[in-house]
Amino acid sequence: MKRVSVIIPAYNEAARIGDTVSAAFRIPEVTEVIVIDDASTDRTGDLARKAGARVIRLLRNSGKGAALNRGVQAAAGEVIVLLDADLGESAQEARNFILPVLSGEVDMAVARFPSPKTKGGFGLVRTLAGRGIRFFTGLDMKAPLSGQRALSRETLSAVLPFAGGYGVEVALTIKAARRGFRIAEIPLPMRHRETGRNISGFLHRGRQFRDVLLTLGRFFLEYRGAGRVAGR
């Protein structure tokens, strides 16, 4: 039986991390849950540990990509699952995208969330990410920014290290697709904390846009000289 490691990067997620870890452990195939506490200033690490997770604390806030890179170093599973810390009870739905990877049907499975209940941004980051992935790979991803993913160990080894900041998912998809791995999106009733049309929400999406743009720029520089852009 293949082992399944769940990795959860977390920064100041005390409100939901306990529920997220507990829900992940309710997935029968999961053998370990690792929470990377990205120098939180609240009780994120303590609550994750209380829920049964192995907690690795970073001494300074390093961002999602760095947290994930640290997490995969500690993971023992043949299948690696990446989950956001704020999924709460809906983290249990991850089983539906873990199973296709366990069976060998796909190499990487991505959860596609329902439409948000409240309006957030204007879709600029999602559009940029989707068009960038399509430009480099030809793939039409409906959820290009989804952080809920399951990968085979072979796929993971081929795409490391993870990109910095919020460019993680875009870079992961492009690398996996360019190397010929099979990718599938699976619609699931998962939910996380939604950012609204307020100052904090716009600042968050601004950081996302910056990181995704920088990530795509690096891919453009890398592939331009080699003539490896999809369809060119």
Residue pairs with C-beta under 8 A, 6 or more apart in sequence:
2 29
2 77
2 78
2 79
2 102
3 31
3 32
3 76
3 77
3 78
3 79
4 27
4 29
4 30
4 31
4 32
4 77
4 78
4 79
4 81
4 98
4 102
4 150
5 30
5 31
5 32
5 33
5 34
5 75
5 76
5 77
5 79
5 80
5 81
6 24
6 27
6 30
6 32
6 33
6 34
6 81
6 83
6 94
7 34
7 36
7 68
7 71
7 72
7 75
7 80
7 81
7 82
7 83
8 17
8 20
8 21
8 24
8 33
8 34
8 35
8 36
8 48
8 53
8 71
8 82
8 83
8 84
8 85
9 35
9 36
9 38
9 64
9 67
9 68
9 71
9 84
9 85
10 17
10 35
10 36
10 37
10 38
10 40
10 44
10 48
10 67
10 85
11 37
11 38
11 39
11 40
11 44
11 61
11 67
11 85
12 40
12 41
12 42
12 44
13 20
13 40
13 42
13 44
13 85
13 86
14 40
14 42
14 43
14 44
14 47
15 86
16 85
16 86
16 87
16 88
16 193
17 35
17 44
17 47
17 48
17 51
17 85
17 86
18 47
18 48
18 50
18 51
19 51
19 88
19 89
19 91
20 83
20 84
20 85
20 86
20 87
20 88
20 91
21 33
21 35
21 48
21 51
21 52
21 53
21 91
22 51
22 52
23 87
23 88
23 89
23 90
23 91
23 92
24 30
24 33
24 81
24 83
24 91
24 92
24 94
25 33
25 51
25 52
26 92
27 92
27 94
27 95
27 98
28 95
29 79
29 95
29 98
29 99
29 102
30 81
30 98
31 76
31 77
32 54
32 75
32 76
32 77
33 52
33 53
33 54
34 53
34 54
34 55
34 56
34 71
34 74
34 75
35 44
35 45
35 48
35 49
35 53
35 54
35 55
35 56
35 85
36 56
36 58
36 67
36 68
36 70
36 71
37 44
37 45
37 48
37 55
37 56
37 57
37 58
38 58
38 61
38 62
38 63
38 64
38 66
38 67
39 57
39 58
39 59
39 60
39 61
39 62
44 85
45 55
45 57
48 55
49 55
54 74
56 70
56 71
56 74
58 66
58 67
58 70
63 164
63 165
64 147
64 162
64 165
64 166
64 168
65 161
65 162
65 163
65 164
65 165
65 167
65 168
66 162
66 164
68 82
68 162
68 168
69 160
69 161
69 162
72 80
72 156
72 160
72 162
77 153
78 152
78 153
79 98
79 101
79 102
79 150
79 151
79 152
79 153
80 150
80 151
80 152
80 153
80 156
81 94
81 98
81 149
81 150
81 151
82 147
82 148
82 149
82 150
82 151
83 91
83 94
83 147
83 148
84 147
84 148
84 192
86 192
86 193
87 148
87 190
87 191
87 192
88 191
88 192
90 189
90 190
90 191
90 192
91 190
93 111
93 188
93 189
93 190
94 111
94 148
94 150
94 188
94 190
96 111
96 186
96 188
97 109
97 110
97 111
97 148
97 149
97 150
97 186
97 188
98 109
98 150
100 106
100 109
100 150
100 184
100 186
101 107
101 108
101 109
101 150
101 151
101 152
105 182
105 184
106 182
106 183
106 184
107 151
107 152
107 154
107 155
107 176
107 181
107 182
107 183
108 149
108 150
108 151
108 152
108 155
108 172
108 176
108 181
108 182
108 183
108 184
109 149
109 150
109 183
109 184
109 185
109 186
110 141
110 143
110 146
110 148
110 149
110 173
110 183
110 184
110 185
110 186
111 143
111 146
111 148
111 149
111 185
111 186
111 187
111 188
111 190
112 142
112 143
112 146
112 185
112 186
112 187
112 188
113 143
113 146
113 148
113 188
113 190
113 191
113 192
114 187
114 189
114 191
116 194
117 194
118 194
118 196
119 196
119 197
120 194
120 195
120 196
120 197
120 201
120 205
121 195
121 197
121 201
121 202
121 205
124 205
124 209
125 145
125 205
125 208
125 209
125 212
126 144
126 145
128 209
128 212
128 213
128 216
129 141
129 144
129 145
129 169
129 170
129 212
130 140
130 141
130 142
130 144
132 144
132 170
132 174
132 212
132 215
132 216
132 219
133 139
133 141
133 144
133 170
133 173
133 174
133 177
134 140
134 141
134 230
135 216
135 229
135 230
136 174
136 177
136 178
136 216
136 219
136 223
136 229
136 230
137 173
137 174
137 177
137 178
137 230
138 177
138 230
138 231
139 173
139 177
139 183
141 173
141 185
142 185
143 185
144 169
144 170
144 173
145 166
145 169
145 170
145 208
145 212
146 169
146 185
147 168
147 169
148 188
148 190
149 169
149 172
151 159
151 176
155 176
155 181
158 175
158 176
158 179
158 181
159 171
159 172
159 175
159 176
159 179
162 168
162 171
162 172
163 170
163 171
163 172
163 211
163 215
164 211
165 207
165 210
165 211
165 214
166 207
166 208
166 211
166 212
167 211
167 212
167 214
167 215
167 216
170 212
170 215
170 216
171 215
171 219
173 183
174 219
176 183
177 183
178 228
195 201
195 204
195 205
223 229
